[in-house]
């Protein structure tokens, strides 16, 4: 909720008379001007501290800089020969009169001819140097009118800056000449200017993945940011000669309510940008995590039971930029029709009684279409799918009509069989489903049609794991599910999905699962359970069968299950597979869940999905499919499964040039648990290196690639001893390697056979042979030490990670079937974490058997499988409390005891 804002200050932010008196009294020196500038910034900061402010600060700083530059110009240019043939001009944002708290100041000193610049060069140099000495962030250029025109022709950014030029001091006629010479009749005709600005915006959008919804958005440059408003203004000024955005209302390009939305959006973004500048003391436009929290406090937001204050603040930000992005899209489309398409044939091609195609864009046949036929608000998107080769988009006027008639999408509309049938037909089309649902979202239709979806628009989670807001993430996931239908794209991560997708009976159920899987986030409680009810209600409203409704609801309820089981449980354990298969129930549910899980993980963020996680999901899927085919009533016996894996490994030995008889003798020293924990390929790899090693060699270390897992395998075989795992993991940390999986096995004769999957800090396998040799050598040397070295590498923690606190949570469960205790740990991710955990276990006399390592942004959520020294599960409550205390002490986190 919002706290009431304090009353604003009543005194003017900038008093020119008072400032003039100060300069008259103290004299115009660089030191005096610097002091005035610093005092003025302090005044802005105090004003902002009372109440976040946009336009008042922008106007006051522009007026202050205008005043200062004019006084300095007058003092510096007095009695300078030729100064009357110069003009001091504000350009860019300063010329626009839009100086935020610490924006840089761009000026142009212009002369009629280059010779005029030469004659006054010393004075100009003194003037510019003086400005730098005041500490002003200055961008200064000195050109003749001819040079301005030539540079403007070459560079669209220069031409744009000249559009917004404003005379500060000097020769008025010269400034007017510059305006005429740099106008559309001489530099960048309107058509070319618009096309260049459109291309410029597309490049800018590409830098931000074409979405405003980034964890740390750029208030100025991100889609929907201030630059989008500037782009509208530049085109308007170039095409209409408009000096203000309000003039677009007079020209019929903006409706009054749209203009108001622009003004309100610009004001909010200006408030945020001023806050960023004043918090950092410099021009800074990235809304970083620390600043998000501080600005949320400044804006009066408070934590609630469901959402943090920062999440509420950022939701307002994201909704604001989404509205501005919609307006930007519509207005630029309007300009495109007016400027680029004006010469094309105006003949309309009817599609039906409600819509037609004109100049390759679909449009309503008259302005009353949606009022007479409300269902047409959905029909237009179906027509776009069906005529995708003929239609480039929607006419700007029709987009405006859609926005004007969104109020017609009410409960009556949602229950209308024509509307429900149209929506289901849209998601059953062979092409354009993701594209048109995204368009429905941009136009505001989707949020009106599915109110629960409307509630998550702009909803973010304040962490490093969830890159996008809930609405954008859901649509990304839906588009990912659509990718299965196009195997020719040959996306490596979807190889198994391509095989599964043709066998699911109704793809539209998968798409609905994607759309609804996170729809209840931000309400408090379990979003999977709450979303299940929303999904079921939607399916019933759209007249899906009972079985189809149950399937969609089941997908929403269990959409996290497969990733959790694959990443946090031992999927080599037959009992884990049996339990998961029991939840899936049949092949159909398993197929849908696998496809949704992969799409969800790939849509969470660019660093969430990797080949290792993909291999875990594939392994879980294939093992569960085998269990379902065998029948849940006759699960595979662990001994039987171990024997089968041993036989598969034996079949690989000839290719590894290993003596089978010697290998069988070695394997007889190992129990079933070893064969259940590793794949046949890994077992053969282990045998090759261990059996080839010299008897006197105390430690065997081997490395190899696992391309299907996107990582490098590291195997260590040595005599087991206390702190061994901690020493290995600390050495890997010093080598700047991330451990993505760790499996620990101790033979009956006291040898540890530990296998790790590692990547470099970019998440890539270690491909350099020299570096892999260094890894092997470093591990051998480390394990020769007595006592073992446990020093970690002191890797730097990223700025983003430092911005978050994660309370350490420790919980325990008993794996009855395998006689192990499962220690589940949630804590802040950090270099050397596994080594610290291993040392805590060693202090508590626990034997670590397996580790499942998972990182979600700043959070580590790891599972460790441990026993006591006798190989039994730990059940003593006092001993478990000691483990919890040891972990909390070493990890220096806040201990949260589970209820």
Secondary structure, DSSP 8 states (H G I E B T S, - for coil): -B--------S-S--HHHHHHHHHHH-S-HHHHHHHHHHHHHHHHHHHHHS--SHHHHHHHHHHHHHHHHHHHHHHHTT-TTGGGEEEEE-HHHHTT---TT--EEEEEEESSHHHHHHTHHHHHHHHHHHHHTT--EEEEEEEHHHHHHHHHH-HHHHHHHHT-EEEEE-HHHHHHHHHHTSTTTSS-HHHHHHHHHHHHHHHHHHTTT-S--TT-BTTTSTTSHHHHHHHHHHHHHHH--SSTTHHHHTTSS-HHHHHHHHHHHHHHHHHHHHHHHHHTS---B--HHHHHHHHHHTTB---SSS-HHHHHHHHHHHHHHHHHHHHHHHHHHHHHHHTSTTS---EEESSSSEEEETTEEEESSTTHHHH-TTHHHHHHHHHHHTTTT--EE-HHHHHHHHHTGGG-SHHHHH-HHHHHHHHHHTTSSS-HHHHHHHHHHTTHHHHHSHHHHHTTT---SSSS--S-HHHHHHHHHHHHHHTT-GGG--GGGHHHHHHHTTSS-HHHHHHHHHHTTTTTTSSS-HHHHHHHHHHHHHHHTT--HHHHHHHHHHHHTTTHHHHHHHHS-TTSHHHHHHHHHHH-SHHHHHHHHHHHHHHHHTT-TTT--HHHHHHHHHHHHHHHHHHHH-GGG---HHHHHHHHHHHHHHHHHHHT--HHHHHHHHTTS-HHHHHHS-HHHHHHHHHHHHHS-TT-SEEEEEEEEGGGTEEEEEEEEE--TTHHHHHHHHHHHTT-EEEEEE--B-TTSEEEEEEEEE-TTS-----HHHHHHHHHHHHHHHHSSS-----------HHHHT-----EEEEEEETTTTEEEEEEEEE--TTHHHHHHHHHHHTT-EEEEEE--EETTEEEEEEEEE-TTS-----HHHHHHHHHHHHHHHT---EE--
